[in-house]
Amino acid sequence: MIRELYDQEMSIYEISRRLHINRKTARKYAKSKEIPRCHEKGILTTIT
């Protein structure tokens, strides 16, 4: 979900604000090329 928002040109700040996560965490997942382990478990996909 974070990667999709980032690909739609949403800022890291806006992503972190909407998902209630730290900016560094949002940046980490937005810029990663691999799917994070917690994403595989559905943690980041269930947050809307």
mmCIF file of the N, C-alpha and C atoms, coordinates in Angstrom:
data_MODEL
# 
_entry.id   MODEL 
# 
loop_
_atom_site.group_PDB 
_atom_site.id 
_atom_site.type_symbol 
_atom_site.label_atom_id 
_atom_site.label_alt_id 
_atom_site.label_comp_id 
_atom_site.label_asym_id 
_atom_site.label_entity_id 
_atom_site.label_seq_id 
_atom_site.pdbx_PDB_ins_code 
_atom_site.Cartn_x 
_atom_site.Cartn_y 
_atom_site.Cartn_z 
_atom_site.occupancy 
_atom_site.B_iso_or_equiv 
_atom_site.pdbx_formal_charge 
_atom_site.auth_seq_id 
_atom_site.auth_comp_id 
_atom_site.auth_asym_id 
_atom_site.auth_atom_id 
_atom_site.pdbx_PDB_model_num 
ATOM 1   N N  . MET A 1 1  ? 0.821  -1.191  0.000  1.00 0.00 ? 1  MET A N  1 
ATOM 2   C CA . MET A 1 1  ? 0.000  0.000   0.000  1.00 0.00 ? 1  MET A CA 1 
ATOM 3   C C  . MET A 1 1  ? 0.870  1.262   0.000  1.00 0.00 ? 1  MET A C  1 
ATOM 4   N N  . ILE A 1 2  ? 1.899  1.278   0.815  1.00 0.00 ? 2  ILE A N  1 
ATOM 5   C CA . ILE A 1 2  ? 2.769  2.454   0.880  1.00 0.00 ? 2  ILE A CA 1 
ATOM 6   C C  . ILE A 1 2  ? 3.445  2.680   -0.468 1.00 0.00 ? 2  ILE A C  1 
ATOM 7   N N  . ARG A 1 3  ? 3.916  1.612   -1.060 1.00 0.00 ? 3  ARG A N  1 
ATOM 8   C CA . ARG A 1 3  ? 4.591  1.718   -2.360 1.00 0.00 ? 3  ARG A CA 1 
ATOM 9   C C  . ARG A 1 3  ? 3.641  2.267   -3.427 1.00 0.00 ? 3  ARG A C  1 
ATOM 10  N N  . GLU A 1 4  ? 2.395  1.826   -3.408 1.00 0.00 ? 4  GLU A N  1 
ATOM 11  C CA . GLU A 1 4  ? 1.420  2.302   -4.389 1.00 0.00 ? 4  GLU A CA 1 
ATOM 12  C C  . GLU A 1 4  ? 1.148  3.795   -4.216 1.00 0.00 ? 4  GLU A C  1 
ATOM 13  N N  . LEU A 1 5  ? 1.025  4.243   -2.969 1.00 0.00 ? 5  LEU A N  1 
ATOM 14  C CA . LEU A 1 5  ? 0.793  5.666   -2.712 1.00 0.00 ? 5  LEU A CA 1 
ATOM 15  C C  . LEU A 1 5  ? 1.988  6.497   -3.169 1.00 0.00 ? 5  LEU A C  1 
ATOM 16  N N  . TYR A 1 6  ? 3.186  5.996   -2.895 1.00 0.00 ? 6  TYR A N  1 
ATOM 17  C CA . TYR A 1 6  ? 4.398  6.704   -3.288 1.00 0.00 ? 6  TYR A CA 1 
ATOM 18  C C  . TYR A 1 6  ? 4.511  6.768   -4.814 1.00 0.00 ? 6  TYR A C  1 
ATOM 19  N N  . ASP A 1 7  ? 4.124  5.689   -5.484 1.00 0.00 ? 7  ASP A N  1 
ATOM 20  C CA . ASP A 1 7  ? 4.156  5.667   -6.951 1.00 0.00 ? 7  ASP A CA 1 
ATOM 21  C C  . ASP A 1 7  ? 3.149  6.636   -7.559 1.00 0.00 ? 7  ASP A C  1 
ATOM 22  N N  . GLN A 1 8  ? 2.111  6.981   -6.806 1.00 0.00 ? 8  GLN A N  1 
ATOM 23  C CA . GLN A 1 8  ? 1.116  7.954   -7.262 1.00 0.00 ? 8  GLN A CA 1 
ATOM 24  C C  . GLN A 1 8  ? 1.551  9.381   -6.929 1.00 0.00 ? 8  GLN A C  1 
ATOM 25  N N  . GLU A 1 9  ? 2.829  9.527   -6.573 1.00 0.00 ? 9  GLU A N  1 
ATOM 26  C CA . GLU A 1 9  ? 3.460  10.815  -6.278 1.00 0.00 ? 9  GLU A CA 1 
ATOM 27  C C  . GLU A 1 9  ? 2.944  11.478  -5.007 1.00 0.00 ? 9  GLU A C  1 
ATOM 28  N N  . MET A 1 10 ? 2.468  10.674  -4.052 1.00 0.00 ? 10 MET A N  1 
ATOM 29  C CA . MET A 1 10 ? 2.100  11.214  -2.748 1.00 0.00 ? 10 MET A CA 1 
ATOM 30  C C  . MET A 1 10 ? 3.389  11.366  -1.941 1.00 0.00 ? 10 MET A C  1 
ATOM 31  N N  . SER A 1 11 ? 3.494  12.435  -1.184 1.00 0.00 ? 11 SER A N  1 
ATOM 32  C CA . SER A 1 11 ? 4.711  12.688  -0.420 1.00 0.00 ? 11 SER A CA 1 
ATOM 33  C C  . SER A 1 11 ? 4.831  11.711  0.750  1.00 0.00 ? 11 SER A C  1 
ATOM 34  N N  . ILE A 1 12 ? 6.066  11.513  1.185  1.00 0.00 ? 12 ILE A N  1 
ATOM 35  C CA . ILE A 1 12 ? 6.328  10.644  2.334  1.00 0.00 ? 12 ILE A CA 1 
ATOM 36  C C  . ILE A 1 12 ? 5.605  11.188  3.563  1.00 0.00 ? 12 ILE A C  1 
ATOM 37  N N  . TYR A 1 13 ? 5.623  12.496  3.729  1.00 0.00 ? 13 TYR A N  1 
ATOM 38  C CA . TYR A 1 13 ? 4.940  13.115  4.867  1.00 0.00 ? 13 TYR A CA 1 
ATOM 39  C C  . TYR A 1 13 ? 3.446  12.797  4.847  1.00 0.00 ? 13 TYR A C  1 
ATOM 40  N N  . GLU A 1 14 ? 2.819  12.937  3.691  1.00 0.00 ? 14 GLU A N  1 
ATOM 41  C CA . GLU A 1 14 ? 1.379  12.682  3.571  1.00 0.00 ? 14 GLU A CA 1 
ATOM 42  C C  . GLU A 1 14 ? 1.062  11.208  3.812  1.00 0.00 ? 14 GLU A C  1 
ATOM 43  N N  . ILE A 1 15 ? 1.896  10.320  3.299  1.00 0.00 ? 15 ILE A N  1 
ATOM 44  C CA . ILE A 1 15 ? 1.693  8.887   3.535  1.00 0.00 ? 15 ILE A CA 1 
ATOM 45  C C  . ILE A 1 15 ? 1.774  8.587   5.026  1.00 0.00 ? 15 ILE A C  1 
ATOM 46  N N  . SER A 1 16 ? 2.791  9.109   5.688  1.00 0.00 ? 16 SER A N  1 
ATOM 47  C CA . SER A 1 16 ? 2.953  8.846   7.120  1.00 0.00 ? 16 SER A CA 1 
ATOM 48  C C  . SER A 1 16 ? 1.804  9.437   7.927  1.00 0.00 ? 16 SER A C  1 
ATOM 49  N N  . ARG A 1 17 ? 1.318  10.584  7.522  1.00 0.00 ? 17 ARG A N  1 
ATOM 50  C CA . ARG A 1 17 ? 0.202  11.212  8.228  1.00 0.00 ? 17 ARG A CA 1 
ATOM 51  C C  . ARG A 1 17 ? -1.075 10.391  8.072  1.00 0.00 ? 17 ARG A C  1 
ATOM 52  N N  . ARG A 1 18 ? -1.350 9.960   6.862  1.00 0.00 ? 18 ARG A N  1 
ATOM 53  C CA . ARG A 1 18 ? -2.579 9.195   6.604  1.00 0.00 ? 18 ARG A CA 1 
ATOM 54  C C  . ARG A 1 18 ? -2.577 7.825   7.270  1.00 0.00 ? 18 ARG A C  1 
ATOM 55  N N  . LEU A 1 19 ? -1.408 7.186   7.315  1.00 0.00 ? 19 LEU A N  1 
ATOM 56  C CA . LEU A 1 19 ? -1.327 5.833   7.863  1.00 0.00 ? 19 LEU A CA 1 
ATOM 57  C C  . LEU A 1 19 ? -0.936 5.810   9.340  1.00 0.00 ? 19 LEU A C  1 
ATOM 58  N N  . HIS A 1 20 ? -0.676 6.988   9.907  1.00 0.00 ? 20 HIS A N  1 
ATOM 59  C CA . HIS A 1 20 ? -0.295 7.110   11.323 1.00 0.00 ? 20 HIS A CA 1 
ATOM 60  C C  . HIS A 1 20 ? 0.967  6.303   11.631 1.00 0.00 ? 20 HIS A C  1 
ATOM 61  N N  . ILE A 1 21 ? 1.973  6.478   10.761 1.00 0.00 ? 21 ILE A N  1 
ATOM 62  C CA . ILE A 1 21 ? 3.264  5.841   10.987 1.00 0.00 ? 21 ILE A CA 1 
ATOM 63  C C  . ILE A 1 21 ? 4.351  6.904   10.902 1.00 0.00 ? 21 ILE A C  1 
ATOM 64  N N  . ASN A 1 22 ? 5.519  6.567   11.384 1.00 0.00 ? 22 ASN A N  1 
ATOM 65  C CA . ASN A 1 22 ? 6.667  7.462   11.383 1.00 0.00 ? 22 ASN A CA 1 
ATOM 66  C C  . ASN A 1 22 ? 7.113  7.743   9.946  1.00 0.00 ? 22 ASN A C  1 
ATOM 67  N N  . ARG A 1 23 ? 7.605  8.953   9.685  1.00 0.00 ? 23 ARG A N  1 
ATOM 68  C CA . ARG A 1 23 ? 8.085  9.311   8.339  1.00 0.00 ? 23 ARG A CA 1 
ATOM 69  C C  . ARG A 1 23 ? 9.219  8.400   7.882  1.00 0.00 ? 23 ARG A C  1 
ATOM 70  N N  . LYS A 1 24 ? 10.109 8.052   8.808  1.00 0.00 ? 24 LYS A N  1 
ATOM 71  C CA . LYS A 1 24 ? 11.228 7.180   8.443  1.00 0.00 ? 24 LYS A CA 1 
ATOM 72  C C  . LYS A 1 24 ? 10.732 5.798   8.029  1.00 0.00 ? 24 LYS A C  1 
ATOM 73  N N  . THR A 1 25 ? 9.717  5.313   8.700  1.00 0.00 ? 25 THR A N  1 
ATOM 74  C CA . THR A 1 25 ? 9.138  4.015   8.350  1.00 0.00 ? 25 THR A CA 1 
ATOM 75  C C  . THR A 1 25 ? 8.483  4.089   6.979  1.00 0.00 ? 25 THR A C  1 
ATOM 76  N N  . ALA A 1 26 ? 7.732  5.145   6.732  1.00 0.00 ? 26 ALA A N  1 
ATOM 77  C CA . ALA A 1 26 ? 7.080  5.321   5.433  1.00 0.00 ? 26 ALA A CA 1 
ATOM 78  C C  . ALA A 1 26 ? 8.122  5.400   4.320  1.00 0.00 ? 26 ALA A C  1 
ATOM 79  N N  . ARG A 1 27 ? 9.187  6.140   4.551  1.00 0.00 ? 27 ARG A N  1 
ATOM 80  C CA . ARG A 1 27 ? 10.246 6.272   3.545  1.00 0.00 ? 27 ARG A CA 1 
ATOM 81  C C  . ARG A 1 27 ? 10.929 4.930   3.294  1.00 0.00 ? 27 ARG A C  1 
ATOM 82  N N  . LYS A 1 28 ? 11.169 4.183   4.369  1.00 0.00 ? 28 LYS A N  1 
ATOM 83  C CA . LYS A 1 28 ? 11.815 2.881   4.252  1.00 0.00 ? 28 LYS A CA 1 
ATOM 84  C C  . LYS A 1 28 ? 11.021 1.946   3.342  1.00 0.00 ? 28 LYS A C  1 
ATOM 85  N N  . TYR A 1 29 ? 9.720  1.869   3.540  1.00 0.00 ? 29 TYR A N  1 
ATOM 86  C CA . TYR A 1 29 ? 8.899  0.967   2.744  1.00 0.00 ? 29 TYR A CA 1 
ATOM 87  C C  . TYR A 1 29 ? 8.615  1.527   1.355  1.00 0.00 ? 29 TYR A C  1 
ATOM 88  N N  . ALA A 1 30 ? 8.529  2.831   1.218  1.00 0.00 ? 30 ALA A N  1 
ATOM 89  C CA . ALA A 1 30 ? 8.259  3.434   -0.087 1.00 0.00 ? 30 ALA A CA 1 
ATOM 90  C C  . ALA A 1 30 ? 9.434  3.249   -1.037 1.00 0.00 ? 30 ALA A C  1 
ATOM 91  N N  . LYS A 1 31 ? 10.631 3.301   -0.511 1.00 0.00 ? 31 LYS A N  1 
ATOM 92  C CA . LYS A 1 31 ? 11.815 3.223   -1.360 1.00 0.00 ? 31 LYS A CA 1 
ATOM 93  C C  . LYS A 1 31 ? 12.383 1.813   -1.477 1.00 0.00 ? 31 LYS A C  1 
ATOM 94  N N  . SER A 1 32 ? 11.839 0.858   -0.730 1.00 0.00 ? 32 SER A N  1 
ATOM 95  C CA . SER A 1 32 ? 12.358 -0.508  -0.805 1.00 0.00 ? 32 SER A CA 1 
ATOM 96  C C  . SER A 1 32 ? 11.895 -1.173  -2.095 1.00 0.00 ? 32 SER A C  1 
ATOM 97  N N  . LYS A 1 33 ? 12.744 -2.009  -2.630 1.00 0.00 ? 33 LYS A N  1 
ATOM 98  C CA . LYS A 1 33 ? 12.404 -2.716  -3.864 1.00 0.00 ? 33 LYS A CA 1 
ATOM 99  C C  . LYS A 1 33 ? 11.758 -4.061  -3.567 1.00 0.00 ? 33 LYS A C  1 
ATOM 100 N N  . GLU A 1 34 ? 11.923 -4.546  -2.340 1.00 0.00 ? 34 GLU A N  1 
ATOM 101 C CA . GLU A 1 34 ? 11.341 -5.819  -1.943 1.00 0.00 ? 34 GLU A CA 1 
ATOM 102 C C  . GLU A 1 34 ? 10.100 -5.576  -1.097 1.00 0.00 ? 34 GLU A C  1 
ATOM 103 N N  . ILE A 1 35 ? 9.234  -6.573  -1.056 1.00 0.00 ? 35 ILE A N  1 
ATOM 104 C CA . ILE A 1 35 ? 8.048  -6.479  -0.208 1.00 0.00 ? 35 ILE A CA 1 
ATOM 105 C C  . ILE A 1 35 ? 8.480  -6.753  1.231  1.00 0.00 ? 35 ILE A C  1 
ATOM 106 N N  . PRO A 1 36 ? 8.172  -5.851  2.167  1.00 0.00 ? 36 PRO A N  1 
ATOM 107 C CA . PRO A 1 36 ? 8.556  -6.069  3.565  1.00 0.00 ? 36 PRO A CA 1 
ATOM 108 C C  . PRO A 1 36 ? 7.873  -7.310  4.130  1.00 0.00 ? 36 PRO A C  1 
ATOM 109 N N  . ARG A 1 37 ? 8.497  -7.948  5.104  1.00 0.00 ? 37 ARG A N  1 
ATOM 110 C CA . ARG A 1 37 ? 7.937  -9.163  5.706  1.00 0.00 ? 37 ARG A CA 1 
ATOM 111 C C  . ARG A 1 37 ? 6.579  -8.908  6.329  1.00 0.00 ? 37 ARG A C  1 
ATOM 112 N N  . CYS A 1 38 ? 6.395  -7.778  6.997  1.00 0.00 ? 38 CYS A N  1 
ATOM 113 C CA . CYS A 1 38 ? 5.102  -7.504  7.620  1.00 0.00 ? 38 CYS A CA 1 
ATOM 114 C C  . CYS A 1 38 ? 4.030  -7.282  6.555  1.00 0.00 ? 38 CYS A C  1 
ATOM 115 N N  . HIS A 1 39 ? 4.429  -6.853  5.364  1.00 0.00 ? 39 HIS A N  1 
ATOM 116 C CA . HIS A 1 39 ? 3.480  -6.678  4.263  1.00 0.00 ? 39 HIS A CA 1 
ATOM 117 C C  . HIS A 1 39 ? 2.936  -8.035  3.815  1.00 0.00 ? 39 HIS A C  1 
ATOM 118 N N  . GLU A 1 40 ? 3.796  -9.053  3.841  1.00 0.00 ? 40 GLU A N  1 
ATOM 119 C CA . GLU A 1 40 ? 3.378  -10.398 3.461  1.00 0.00 ? 40 GLU A CA 1 
ATOM 120 C C  . GLU A 1 40 ? 2.300  -10.913 4.403  1.00 0.00 ? 40 GLU A C  1 
ATOM 121 N N  . LYS A 1 41 ? 2.356  -10.492 5.658  1.00 0.00 ? 41 LYS A N  1 
ATOM 122 C CA . LYS A 1 41 ? 1.384  -10.930 6.654  1.00 0.00 ? 41 LYS A CA 1 
ATOM 123 C C  . LYS A 1 41 ? 0.115  -10.092 6.607  1.00 0.00 ? 41 LYS A C  1 
ATOM 124 N N  . GLY A 1 42 ? 0.119  -9.017  5.832  1.00 0.00 ? 42 GLY A N  1 
ATOM 125 C CA . GLY A 1 42 ? -1.080 -8.204  5.685  1.00 0.00 ? 42 GLY A CA 1 
ATOM 126 C C  . GLY A 1 42 ? -1.167 -7.026  6.625  1.00 0.00 ? 42 GLY A C  1 
ATOM 127 N N  . ILE A 1 43 ? -0.129 -6.755  7.399  1.00 0.00 ? 43 ILE A N  1 
ATOM 128 C CA . ILE A 1 43 ? -0.192 -5.662  8.367  1.00 0.00 ? 43 ILE A CA 1 
ATOM 129 C C  . ILE A 1 43 ? -0.330 -4.315  7.668  1.00 0.00 ? 43 ILE A C  1 
ATOM 130 N N  . LEU A 1 44 ? 0.489  -4.056  6.678  1.00 0.00 ? 44 LEU A N  1 
ATOM 131 C CA . LEU A 1 44 ? 0.459  -2.752  6.024  1.00 0.00 ? 44 LEU A CA 1 
ATOM 132 C C  . LEU A 1 44 ? -0.665 -2.626  5.008  1.00 0.00 ? 44 LEU A C  1 
ATOM 133 N N  . THR A 1 45 ? -1.234 -3.723  4.569  1.00 0.00 ? 45 THR A N  1 
ATOM 134 C CA . THR A 1 45 ? -2.300 -3.639  3.580  1.00 0.00 ? 45 THR A CA 1 
ATOM 135 C C  . THR A 1 45 ? -3.661 -3.405  4.218  1.00 0.00 ? 45 THR A C  1 
ATOM 136 N N  . THR A 1 46 ? -3.786 -3.676  5.520  1.00 0.00 ? 46 THR A N  1 
ATOM 137 C CA . THR A 1 46 ? -5.088 -3.524  6.160  1.00 0.00 ? 46 THR A CA 1 
ATOM 138 C C  . THR A 1 46 ? -5.318 -2.113  6.674  1.00 0.00 ? 46 THR A C  1 
ATOM 139 N N  . ILE A 1 47 ? -4.281 -1.307  6.734  1.00 0.00 ? 47 ILE A N  1 
ATOM 140 C CA . ILE A 1 47 ? -4.415 0.066   7.215  1.00 0.00 ? 47 ILE A CA 1 
ATOM 141 C C  . ILE A 1 47 ? -4.953 0.929   6.083  1.00 0.00 ? 47 ILE A C  1 
ATOM 142 N N  . THR A 1 48 ? -6.065 1.632   6.324  1.00 0.00 ? 48 THR A N  1 
ATOM 143 C CA . THR A 1 48 ? -6.615 2.498   5.280  1.00 0.00 ? 48 THR A CA 1 
ATOM 144 C C  . THR A 1 48 ? -6.798 3.896   5.786  1.00 0.00 ? 48 THR A C  1 
# 
